[in-house]
Amino acid sequence: MLTAEDASATLRALYEAGHTDQVYELIRALDISGLDLSQMSWPRGTDLRGCQWPRVTLSGTRLAHTDLRGADLSGGQLGRADLTGAKLDDADMTGARARSTLFRKASLTRARLRGAELTRANLTGADLSGADLSESTLARARLIGARLRGADLSDADLSGANLLGADLRGATLRGACLDGVVFDRLTRWPGPPPETRQLAWHGAIMSGARLTGMDLTGSDLSGARLCRGNLRGARLERASLRGADLRGADLSGAIFRDTDLYGADLEDARLHGADLRGADLRATSLRGTWISLSDLRGARLDAADLRSARLHHVDLRGAMMDRADLSGARLHGVDLRGASLCQSRWSEAALVDVDLHGADLEAATVSIHEEGLTCVPLSLPAGRRGWLERAQAQKQREDTLNEHFMQPISGLVPPAAPTTVLLQPEPDHVRFGSEDELHALMTGRPGEVSAWAADTPGWGGLPEAD
């Protein structure tokens, strides 16, 4: 009986002798399961439809532009084979090993590639619509401009894959690993859950990516690069974005509830109508970020960088903002009731209609230039409003404030710019420089203001608190 080794040797001898027609006829007619046909070259357009070639070794074989529709290549060795432009629709390649194989512009619609090894495979421009790629390995594969519409990529390994311009609409990505994946704004992603939930995107490179409305609940995006990305309306509840790069990203309407954003960079990002309740934003960079109509109740912003940030009608009730830097920030209609702002910095910040009821400003530092905006009117706890109202009336009579109290209070204190206020829990340690309005509003300690001003020439002091 002819063994597989003998059959392989016979076919190879015929091939090397130039009897290629005989070789092709024998291969089409015989069961060549497990044979070694590596390093052979097949003519362009060769019809190999329905060939039964399970476990065949085709390493380095040239099969460019051949017709392999419906062929059985399961368990085959296809490493470094050339299948450029080949027709592999409905082919069975389950468990095939195709490392560094060329599939450029090949047609693999509805192909069965479950558990296939496609590491570093070149699938640029390939059509994989409806293909079964579940549990396959596509690490560092090139899928530039590939069509993966409706493909099953469940539990697939796409780490480091290049998906620039790829079309994954309708694809299933449940449990897929997308660590270090590269894609851009032209990449099209699947729609509704559960296809996109709990994905692993660690270190993914997604600059300018369009993830509008995607459900990424519970996904791992730690270290991902999403600068200038579009995540409008995306759901990222309980996701991990630790150390992620979100600079200049549009996060309007996105849901980050209980999301881990520790150390993330959101500089110049846009957060309009975003939900960040309970989010971990510790040590994040929010410098120059525009935050409006957003909910950050209970969020953790300890040591966050909010310099020059713009916060309009933001709910920060109960937020933890110890050691946060709000220098140069502009806050309008912000609710900071019950927030912890210990050791926070407010250099040249402007606050309008800000509610600080019950906020903890222990050891907060405020440094304001004379030309800086005065931060009024703040909402103060009951019992501290009478002295403020009388002080404001007095300053009106001296023509130092306009009717809205939005001008710097020059003339209340000796000129000095810039100056610093250190807010401490003990009255004896409160020090005031210039721009008294902000200081009094934020500390609620007019007695100490009067005590300091008593020795100041030309200073009438402020009335004691009610």
Residue pairs with C-beta under 8 A, 6 or more apart in sequence:
2 10
4 33
4 34
4 35
7 30
7 32
7 35
8 35
8 36
8 37
11 23
11 26
11 27
11 32
11 35
11 37
12 36
12 37
12 40
14 20
14 22
14 23
14 26
15 23
15 40
20 43
23 40
24 42
24 46
27 37
27 48
27 51
28 48
28 51
31 52
32 52
32 53
32 56
33 52
33 53
33 54
33 55
33 56
34 54
34 55
34 56
35 56
35 57
36 56
36 57
37 56
37 57
37 58
37 61
38 57
38 58
38 59
38 60
38 61
38 77
39 59
39 60
39 61
40 58
40 61
40 62
41 61
41 62
42 48
42 61
42 62
42 63
42 66
44 64
44 65
44 66
45 65
45 66
45 67
46 63
46 66
46 67
47 66
47 67
48 63
48 66
48 67
48 68
48 71
49 67
49 68
49 69
49 70
49 71
50 69
50 70
50 71
51 68
51 71
51 72
52 71
52 72
53 71
53 72
53 73
53 76
54 72
54 73
54 74
54 75
54 76
55 74
55 75
55 76
56 73
56 76
56 77
57 76
57 77
58 73
58 76
58 77
58 78
58 81
59 77
59 78
59 79
59 80
59 81
60 79
60 80
60 81
61 78
61 81
61 82
62 81
62 82
63 81
63 82
63 83
63 86
64 82
64 83
64 84
64 85
64 86
64 102
65 84
65 85
65 86
66 83
66 86
66 87
67 86
67 87
68 83
68 86
68 87
68 88
68 91
69 87
69 88
69 89
69 90
69 91
70 89
70 90
70 91
71 88
71 91
71 92
72 91
72 92
73 91
73 92
73 93
73 96
74 92
74 93
74 94
74 95
74 96
74 112
75 94
75 95
75 96
76 93
76 96
76 97
77 96
77 97
78 93
78 96
78 97
78 98
78 101
79 97
79 98
79 99
79 100
79 101
80 99
80 100
80 101
81 98
81 101
81 102
82 101
82 102
83 101
83 102
83 103
83 106
84 102
84 103
84 104
84 105
84 106
85 104
85 105
85 106
86 103
86 106
86 107
87 106
87 107
88 103
88 106
88 107
88 108
88 111
89 107
89 108
89 109
89 110
89 111
90 109
90 110
90 111
91 108
91 111
91 112
92 111
92 112
93 111
93 112
93 113
93 116
94 112
94 113
94 114
94 115
94 116
95 114
95 115
95 116
96 113
96 116
96 117
97 116
97 117
98 116
98 117
98 118
98 121
99 117
99 118
99 119
99 120
99 121
100 119
100 120
100 121
100 122
101 118
101 121
101 122
102 121
102 122
103 121
103 122
103 123
103 126
104 122
104 123
104 124
104 125
104 126
105 124
105 125
105 126
106 123
106 126
106 127
107 126
107 127
108 126
108 127
108 128
108 131
109 127
109 128
109 129
109 130
109 131
110 129
110 130
110 131
111 128
111 131
111 132
112 131
112 132
113 131
113 132
113 133
113 136
114 132
114 133
114 134
114 135
114 136
115 134
115 135
115 136
116 133
116 136
116 137
117 136
117 137
118 136
118 137
118 138
118 141
119 137
119 138
119 139
119 140
119 141
120 139
120 140
120 141
120 142
121 138
121 141
121 142
122 141
122 142
123 141
123 142
123 143
123 146
124 142
124 143
124 144
124 145
124 146
125 144
125 145
125 146
126 143
126 146
126 147
127 146
127 147
128 146
128 147
128 148
128 151
129 147
129 148
129 149
129 150
129 151
130 149
130 150
130 151
131 148
131 151
131 152
132 151
132 152
133 148
133 151
133 152
133 153
133 156
134 152
134 153
134 154
134 155
134 156
134 172
135 154
135 155
135 156
136 153
136 156
136 157
137 156
137 157
138 156
138 157
138 158
138 161
139 157
139 158
139 159
139 160
139 161
140 159
140 160
140 161
140 162
141 158
141 161
141 162
142 161
142 162
143 161
143 162
143 163
143 166
144 162
144 163
144 164
144 165
144 166
145 164
145 165
145 166
146 163
146 166
146 167
147 166
147 167
148 166
148 167
148 168
148 171
149 167
149 168
149 169
149 170
149 171
150 169
150 170
150 171
151 168
151 171
151 172
152 171
152 172
153 168
153 171
153 172
153 173
153 176
154 172
154 173
154 174
154 175
154 176
155 174
155 175
155 176
156 173
156 176
156 177
157 176
157 177
158 176
158 177
158 178
158 181
159 177
159 178
159 179
159 180
159 181
160 179
160 180
160 181
160 182
161 178
161 181
161 182
162 181
162 182
162 183
163 181
163 182
163 183
163 187
164 182
164 183
164 184
164 186
164 187
165 184
165 186
165 187
166 183
166 187
166 188
167 187
167 188
168 187
168 188
168 189
168 190
169 188
169 189
169 190
169 191
170 190
170 191
171 190
171 195
172 190
172 195
173 190
173 195
173 196
173 199
174 194
174 195
174 197
174 198
175 198
175 199
176 199
176 200
177 199
177 200
178 199
178 200
178 201
178 204
179 200
179 201
179 202
179 203
179 204
180 202
180 203
180 204
180 205
181 201
181 204
181 205
181 206
182 204
182 205
182 206
183 204
183 205
183 206
183 209
184 206
184 207
184 208
184 209
185 208
185 209
185 210
185 230
186 210
187 209
187 210
188 210
189 196
189 210
189 211
189 214
190 196
190 214
191 213
191 214
192 215
193 215
193 217
193 235
194 215
196 214
196 215
196 216
196 219
197 215
197 216
197 217
197 218
197 219
198 217
198 218
198 219
199 216
199 219
199 220
200 219
200 220
201 216
201 219
201 220
201 221
201 224
202 220
202 221
202 222
202 223
202 224
203 222
203 223
203 224
203 225
204 221
204 224
204 225
205 224
205 225
206 224
206 225
206 226
206 229
207 225
207 226
207 227
207 228
207 229
208 227
208 228
208 229
209 226
209 229
209 230
210 229
210 230
211 226
211 229
211 230
211 231
211 234
212 230
212 231
212 232
212 233
212 234
213 232
213 233
213 234
214 231
214 234
214 235
215 234
215 235
216 234
216 235
216 236
216 239
217 235
217 236
217 237
217 238
217 239
218 237
218 238
218 239
219 236
219 239
219 240
220 239
220 240
221 236
221 239
221 240
221 241
221 244
222 240
222 241
222 242
222 243
222 244
222 260
223 242
223 243
223 244
224 241
224 244
224 245
225 244
225 245
226 244
226 245
226 246
226 249
227 245
227 246
227 247
227 248
227 249
228 247
228 248
228 249
229 246
229 249
229 250
230 249
230 250
231 249
231 250
231 251
231 254
232 250
232 251
232 252
232 253
232 254
233 252
233 253
233 254
234 251
234 254
234 255
235 254
235 255
236 254
236 255
236 256
236 259
237 255
237 256
237 257
237 258
237 259
238 257
238 258
238 259
239 256
239 259
239 260
240 259
240 260
241 256
241 259
241 260
241 261
241 264
242 260
242 261
242 262
242 263
242 264
243 262
243 263
243 264
244 261
244 264
244 265
245 264
245 265
246 264
246 265
246 266
246 269
247 265
247 266
247 267
247 268
247 269
248 267
248 268
248 269
249 266
249 269
249 270
250 269
250 270
251 266
251 269
251 270
251 271
251 274
252 270
252 271
252 272
252 273
252 274
253 272
253 273
253 274
254 271
254 274
254 275
255 274
255 275
256 274
256 275
256 276
256 279
257 275
257 276
257 277
257 278
257 279
258 277
258 278
258 279
259 276
259 279
259 280
260 279
260 280
261 279
261 280
261 281
261 284
262 280
262 281
262 282
262 283
262 284
263 282
263 283
263 284
264 281
264 284
264 285
265 284
265 285
266 284
266 285
266 286
266 289
267 285
267 286
267 287
267 288
267 289
268 287
268 288
268 289
269 286
269 289
269 290
270 289
270 290
271 289
271 290
271 291
271 292
271 294
272 290
272 291
272 292
272 293
272 294
273 292
273 293
273 294
274 291
274 294
274 295
275 294
275 295
276 294
276 295
276 296
276 299
277 295
277 296
277 297
277 298
277 299
278 297
278 298
278 299
279 296
279 299
279 300
280 299
280 300
281 296
281 299
281 300
281 301
281 304
282 300
282 301
282 302
282 303
282 304
283 302
283 303
283 304
284 301
284 304
284 305
285 304
285 305
286 304
286 305
286 306
286 309
287 305
287 306
287 307
287 308
287 309
288 307
288 308
288 309
288 310
289 306
289 309
289 310
290 309
290 310
291 309
291 310
291 311
291 312
291 314
292 310
292 311
292 312
292 313
292 314
293 312
293 313
293 314
294 314
294 315
295 314
295 315
296 314
296 315
296 316
296 319
297 315
297 316
297 317
297 318
297 319
298 317
298 318
298 319
299 316
299 319
299 320
300 319
300 320
301 319
301 320
301 321
301 324
302 320
302 321
302 322
302 323
302 324
303 322
303 323
303 324
304 321
304 324
304 325
305 324
305 325
306 324
306 325
306 326
306 329
307 325
307 326
307 327
307 328
307 329
308 327
308 328
308 329
309 326
309 329
309 330
310 329
310 330
311 329
311 330
311 331
311 332
311 334
312 332
312 333
312 334
313 332
313 333
313 334
314 331
314 333
314 334
314 335
315 335
316 334
316 335
316 336
316 339
317 335
317 336
317 337
317 338
317 339
318 337
318 338
318 339
319 336
319 339
319 340
320 339
320 340
321 339
321 340
321 341
321 344
322 340
322 341
322 342
322 343
322 344
323 342
323 343
323 344
324 341
324 344
324 345
325 344
325 345
326 344
326 345
326 346
326 349
327 345
327 346
327 347
327 348
327 349
327 367
328 347
328 348
328 349
329 346
329 349
329 350
330 349
330 350
331 349
331 350
331 351
331 352
331 354
332 351
332 352
332 353
332 354
333 352
333 353
333 354
334 351
334 353
334 354
334 355
335 354
335 355
336 354
336 355
336 356
336 359
337 355
337 356
337 357
337 358
337 359
338 357
338 358
338 359
339 356
339 359
339 360
340 359
340 360
341 359
341 360
341 361
341 364
342 360
342 361
342 362
342 363
342 364
343 362
343 363
343 364
343 365
344 361
344 364
344 365
345 364
345 365
345 366
345 367
346 364
346 365
346 366
346 367
346 438
346 442
347 365
347 366
347 367
347 368
347 418
348 367
348 368
348 369
348 372
348 418
349 366
349 375
350 372
350 373
350 374
350 375
351 375
351 376
351 378
351 438
352 375
352 376
352 377
352 406
353 377
353 378
353 379
354 375
354 378
354 379
355 378
355 379
356 378
356 379
356 380
356 442
357 379
357 380
357 381
358 381
361 423
361 442
361 443
362 423
362 424
362 425
363 422
363 423
363 424
363 425
364 423
364 442
365 420
365 421
365 422
365 423
366 420
366 421
366 423
366 438
366 439
366 442
367 418
367 419
367 420
367 421
368 418
368 419
368 421
368 434
368 435
368 438
369 417
369 418
370 408
370 410
370 415
370 416
370 417
370 418
370 434
370 435
371 408
371 417
372 408
372 435
373 406
373 408
374 405
374 406
374 407
374 408
374 409
374 435
374 437
374 438
375 437
375 438
375 441
375 442
376 404
376 405
376 406
376 437
376 438
376 441
377 405
378 441
378 442
380 388
380 441
380 444
381 444
383 465
383 466
384 444
384 446
384 465
384 466
385 466
386 463
386 465
386 466
387 446
387 462
387 463
387 464
387 465
387 466
388 440
388 441
388 446
390 462
390 463
391 440
391 446
391 462
391 463
392 401
392 405
394 460
395 401
395 409
395 412
396 403
398 411
400 407
400 409
400 410
400 411
400 412
401 407
401 409
405 437
408 435
409 435
409 436
409 437
412 436
412 437
412 459
413 432
413 433
413 434
413 435
413 436
413 453
413 456
413 459
414 434
414 456
415 434
416 433
416 434
417 434
419 433
419 434
419 435
420 431
420 433
421 430
421 431
421 432
421 433
421 438
421 439
421 442
421 443
422 429
422 430
422 431
423 430
423 442
423 443
424 430
427 445
427 447
427 448
430 443
430 445
430 448
431 452
432 439
432 448
432 449
432 452
436 449
436 462
439 449
440 446
440 449
440 462
444 465
446 462
446 463
446 464
446 465
447 464
447 465
449 461
449 462
450 461
450 462
450 463
450 464
453 459
453 460
453 461
453 462
454 461
